[in-house]
Amino acid sequence: MSEKNQFEIVDGQVILHDEFQGIDKTILNYEQVAAIKLLIQKLSSALCRAF
């Protein structure tokens, strides 16, 4: 069994390549990805100020 990454970022979206079903699924759309990035930035800033 290959250790191929099943996830890929395409046009700002996270795509799951489901080889079992033979289809690709959008797991996170670009708006969700942007929200996660913003959350990570805010948390990183808060942690830097705490120390």
PyMOL commands that set and color helices and strands:
alter all, ss='L'
color gray80, all
select helices_A, chain A and resi 30-50
alter helices_A, ss='H'
color red, helices_A
select strands_A, chain A and resi 7-10+13-18+23-28
alter strands_A, ss='S'
color yellow, strands_A
deselect
rebuild
show_as cartoon
